[in-house]
Amino acid sequence: MNSPQPNILVFNPDSSEAKAYAESVRHYGFTSVKSASTTEEANKLLSETEVILGWKFPLELLIQPVASSVRWFQSTGAGVDDLVADDSIPVDITLTRIIDQFGSSISEYVFMFLLHVAKDGSRMRRAQTEKLWDPFIPASLAGKTIGVAGLGSIGSEIVRKARAFDMSVYGLSYSGKQAALVDRHFTPGQWSEFVGELDYLVLTLPLTEATHHIVSKKVLISMKSTACLVNVGRGALIKEDDLIDVMQSGHLHAAVLDVFENEPIPKNHVFWTMPNVLVTSHLSGPSTVDGVSHFFAENVKRYLAGKALAGVVDKERGY
Amino acid sequence: MNSPQPNILVFNPDSSEAKAYAESVRHYGFTSVKSASTTEEANKLLSETEVILGWKFPLELLIQPVASSVRWFQSTGAGVDDLVADDSIPVDITLTRIIDQFGSSISEYVFMFLLHVAKDGSRMRRAQTEKLWDPFIPASLAGKTIGVAGLGSIGSEIVRKARAFDMSVYGLSYSGKQAALVDRHFTPGQWSEFVGELDYLVLTLPLTEATHHIVSKKVLISMKSTACLVNVGRGALIKEDDLIDVMQSGHLHAAVLDVFENEPIPKNHVFWTMPNVLVTSHLSGPSTVDGVSHFFAENVKRYLAGKALAGVVDKERGY
């Protein structure tokens, strides 16, 4: 039976972040909230912990008998590929991720860059730097075709905004549940057909065994040479070496990359300096203390009421 | 009586542009189309001209007896403040401007810059230049308040896209006809109240006696110091000296200016180098040959059918 006030452990390697999350969760009326930012601190608190709200938690701790009271692990992020891949989490601990929280910010990021690429924002900035009156005719998103791979809460929000920009919208998804959202829907067996007509391909898929390196040379060369690739999902959706090869051969107009196979990318990584590769630092869908705490508080209420939690991870499915 | 094929004169100071417009108009089935790019050329063709499709036309020609066969002047642009101000155009020549043509491109321009300013695109670009992994939390347009001054076809399209970005939308217009589009509507007597709560103020108004220098120091200091001003209307909507003073005193987060009191702005203009002033070269709503020719061809059909033309300019109103 759940206690009316579960013992909550907030973990974040950054101790000020950990404290900020704990403080915010307390504001929702939960009083038994402790925070930890090191393996040692977490280990000491585990025996009395029922719920963990965690980021980069030392998962190996969960396999110990001292963790037997832990019933539920809430990640502060949307992507849980690392948690799914780790066998240390006992099967009787429910794993949840943040959902329905990142669509707004990630779709704003996507359209910021789509507009920048389409309308040649770089040329506009350069003209100002050179004090050059340069009244060229910018291209438009209107009438172009966008393909959204992954039609969960993030992909759906990108589709909604693409409609406001009068784009044709194609989609590829694994479940097919949201197929009616898009003008043409493709299944995972149809990647080459899916990408062939696109002006913009946006990846919002979770990283699973099925999606790992799904955007490899075969898919990339099926894209139009004038197309633009945007990745706001996970770095390893793209086989980065293939992307580098293909772009260095002059294929693709641009790539906008917010996520990478290894983050942070090192100073000597070729992405930093490739023309037409726009790099950002995994910031398109930030987990904010307020947003995560609100989601978590709502989930704790469901937990106490014995209701189904939001964002439960299906380990078989991979997210 | 109108002839079944009116004699059309296409004028543009750029002779290749003039020829491109003429060629495009001929594609719509109009055979009597001539082009000119100098005052002399235009003067020679005037006696046999019934309709002018023109940009920067030497208006002084129209006051001559030789121009007495000219019935209709179609501007290739949306803004006709220069044509309205010029007394050379006889009252019996109908003046039309392009309408319903620029909403798509101008609204894309507006949201490109709103997203750039809101999410600090400059910081993202700087991080890449410095090869710096910099995962800051970008702000959002969602939940912010945008004010659109002018609710014609351009303003309405900005309102529509602002809805897709989940913004609160205020509007100010002179006619009030589109007041229902926005959450709060203001009249021309309410500028200070209108701008007081805005995070973004976008000017799409035509330039008339009533709107000339309407955004002066009084309006600017009524804005929040964190607000952003975007001008895609006409330069002289803003009293530029006041804007410079106010921004140099640290007021306003940013100004995005596509239009200026005098264009092109000279190399030594302070706007080029002011921090937080983003300058572009009157390119947000380009008149394209295809777009203008299509609009004009539809209007010629109305002309031949004796129907009301689209985009008729009311000289009293000023646009």
Interface residues (C-beta under 8 A of the other chain):
Chain A: S104 S105 E108 Y109 F111 M112 L115 H116 A118 K119 G121 M124 A127 Q128 K131 L132 W133 D134 P135 F136 I137 P138 S140 L141 A142 R160 K161 R163 A164 F165 D166 E263 P264 I265 K267 H269 W272 T273 L278 V279 T280 S281 H282 L283 S284 P286 T288
Chain B: S104 S105 E108 Y109 F111 M112 L115 H116 A118 K119 G121 M124 A127 Q128 K131 L132 W133 D134 P135 F136 I137 P138 S140 L141 A142 R160 K161 R163 A164 F165 D166 E263 P264 I265 K267 H269 W272 T273 L278 V279 T280 S281 H282 L283 S284 P286 T288
